Amino acid sequence: MARISRRALLVGGGVVGAGALTAGGLAGRRLWLDREPPEPPLADKAGNLLWRNWAGTAQSYPARRAAPASEDELVALLKSGPAPVRPVGSGHSFSQLVPTEGTLLTLDGLTGLVSHDAAKHQATVWAGTRLRELGSALAAIGQEMPNLPDINKQSLAGALATGTHGTGKGLKALHGEVIAMRLATPAGEILDCDATRNADIFNAARVNLGAFGVVTQVTLQNRPLTRVRKRVEIRPTREVLEDWPALRARHRNAEFLVLPFTNRCAVITHDVTSDPVQPRGPDADAETLMSLKTLRDVFEFAPGMRRTIAARELDRIAPEIAVDEGWKLLSNERPVRFKEIEYHVPIEAHVAALREVIDAVETHRRDVFFPFEARIVAADDAWLSPFYQRESGSVAVHAYYKEDHDFFFALIEPILRRHGGRPHWGKMNSLGAQDFAALYPRWREAMEIRRALDPQGRMLNPYLKAILGNG
């Protein structure tokens, strides 16, 4: 997003000066609400140390932590480590996929480039590689991933396991560009999987929730390294929603952030260019986000004034331009912690779903200040992919990490489900096994393969047992 300062909002709203005491009183009611959430103990009674995800929505006290440095070490761990055995990447998922009282394993010991084919623009990499490091490693051999998510701190294995995606017409989620992978199973096997070798496992486990085994190596179908022009501009929300079908078709990558209670969006586009490099400037997103929070704190009970002040200040911001290699611009820093629900609806329902979400929040939840994110993702054929056999529009709603997120399930989720949405596997949702079975045409076959690979259920924590049924 573009830069907008808290002082600019407050001065623009007449808060600094004569109205300061009144505004301070209105904001003061939030002081106790804005305190830090309680911290869990650093260790349990047995001395096991706390693991906690980035957002603070999931935690556990694993009895064993491991970082195997080879496939042989990993296989031995899968066979004999205390169950449930759960892999963890960067801890950026918001759902309960990772927590375990058994073995927590990381692939941080299995990272880097294995080999590449310059002619085909393919690369085989260790699955523990973080996306940012992967971007620079691929750039060094003249390749790039076709798309990247909003944040690039994730491990490749974790991103694939949860169906992590970017945005762009005709661009698939990360797993859609996987052409081969190696899977270590709880039975002690290392399976090479692609469209011809172990094809059903390949189809079922490209998006695997860390429940089929552990992916160790991945072969990616990449593209030649390119330079892109990134543009960020503020536009009226009504205008963006009307223009969205044309906008997403006009640019290689397009997305927008709805800024609630402002009648404005931040539109972000990327297009291939030969323009000279123009590095992005200092990150302004966190400052703008906290400015929107300040505006909420002061004017929560005066939404009209909140909209007027925000729109006036946002409209003063000139478009921001940056030019660089795509891996440097597609992802962003997100230092402000949050919680998130994200659903993927059929592309033809995208705008209607967005309109309903905006209306619901602005009618019922004046406390919300975090932007909503809208992106598009191409169809693919992975059986547990949220984009299985359909192009989708994603709708992501966020809550500040200190604040209530129950409205995700009471207000937002029913809208997105009514529009045929499938939830992001790494984000928060309230669905169970029967819901997922109804959403995924190949669910039964995928669960049969999962049971065959892990008949003792060694990879299943309580959450996975609940959402996979007898899977």
C-alpha positions, 0 to 999 in steps of 0.5 A: 500500500501507499504511505499515509501517516497517522498524524496526517489523518489526525490533523486532517480530522481536526483531532490535533488541537482543540478536539484532542481531549475529545478524541483522546477520550474516544480512543481511550476506550480501546486502551484495555482492548489493545493490550497484548494477548496473554502469553502461554507458558514457555514450557509444559510440566514435562519441560517441553518447550512451546512452539507457537505460530506467527499469528499466535493462533496455534501452539503446542509443546512437542516432546521432540524437535528434529531437523533431519539433514538427509532423507535417511535421517528423515525416514528414520524419524518418520518411522520411529519418532513420537507420534503424531509427527508434524512437519513445520515450515515458517509457522505462517499458517493460521490453522491447526495443521502443525500442533503436536505433542509428539514430534515436530520436524523442520526441513531447514536442513534440506535446502538449496538447489539440487539441479537444473535444466537451462533449456527447459527452465526447470529446477529441482530443489530441496523442499525446505528452501524458503521462498525468498532464498529460492527466488535469488537462487533461481535468478542466479540461473536465469529462472523464476517461479511464474508466481509468488504469494504475498509473503515469501517467508514460507518454506517451499514444502509448507507453501505447496502443502497448503495450496499457497498462491499468488495472483494473475490471469492464467497463473496457477498456485505454486503447486500447479507448477510442480512437475515431479516430487520425492515423498518420504512416507511413514512406512520408510519409503522414498517415492518418486512421483510425477505424471507417470510414476506414482501418478495417483500419489502425485495428484493426491499429495501435491497439496498434502497438508503434511498428512501423506508423508514429507516432500523432500525434493520438488522439480519446478517448471519455471520461466525465464527471469524477467523484469516487471513494473509494479504499480500501486494506486489508490482508487474508489472501491466502487470503480475497482469492483466494476472494473475488476474483470477488465483489470485482471485481464489487462495485467499479468498480475493484478490484485487489490486491497479493500480499505474498509470504511474508506470507500477506497482500494489499493490496486496493485499490478505487475507487468513485464517490462524492459524499463530500467530498474527502479527499486521499491522504496522503504516499506510503507505498508505497516505505517499506513495500516497502523494509521488506519487503526488510529482512524478506527480508534478515534472515529469508530462511532462516526463512520461517516467522518472516518470515511471522509477523512480517510478518502481525502488523505488517501486521494492525495497519494500519488501512484507508486512505481517500482521496476525490478526482477519479479521475485523482488517485487511480488512478495511483501514484508508484513511485520504487523501480525494478523489473523486471516480467513481466506476462501476461493470462490468460482471466478464468476462469483468473485465480485458479488462475494466481495460486495457482500463481504464489504457490506457485511463488515461495514454494516456490522463490524465498525471495529474492523480496519485491516484491508481485505485482499482480492486475487485470482488463481488459475485452475489446476488438477491437484486433487486437494487443490482449492483451485481444482478444475476451476479458475477462482477469485480469492477473498481474504479477510484479516483481523489484528492479532490482538483483536477478536476474529469470531466474525470470520465464522459468524459473518464472513464464512457463510457468505463465502460458502454460499458462493461455493468457496473452498477455504485456503488450507493454511487459513482459519475456517470452521469446516469438517470432514463432511464439508470438505468431502462435498467440496472436493470431487476426488476427496475419497480417492485422496483419502484412500491414498493417504491411508495406504501411505500412513495406515497407522495415522502417524502424521495425524494430529487431532485437527487433521483427524477431525477434518480428514474423517477416517482419512 
